């Protein structure tokens, strides 16, 4: 099994650079918000629609990290 992925250590930093440019109804730095919206967030990062232009898409490794976090039942 892969090492446990942590929201604080691994997931929150994925969105730190893009947070100001994302006008969502949630705070991408808050565990509860990201967990509650994980499926739509994952769909958008997987499709390359998040983060929004002019930011680059997340790398395949970063997308897989988010998927692993979901599979591991969202460790904080």
C-alpha positions, 0 to 999 in steps of 0.5 A: 500500500502506498504511504498515507497521503495527508491533506495538510502535507500533500493536498493543501499545497497543491492548491496554495499557488492557485487559491487566489485565482479560484473563485469557488464557493469553498476554501481550497485550504480547508480540509472540510471544504475540499473533502466535501467537494472532492469528486468535482474537484478531482473531475476538474483537475483530471480534465485539466479545467482546474486550476484555471488559466493562466495557471498550468494544469496539475501534473499527472503525479499531482492528480494521482496524489489527489486520487490516492487521498480520496481512495485512502478516505481523506486523511487529514 
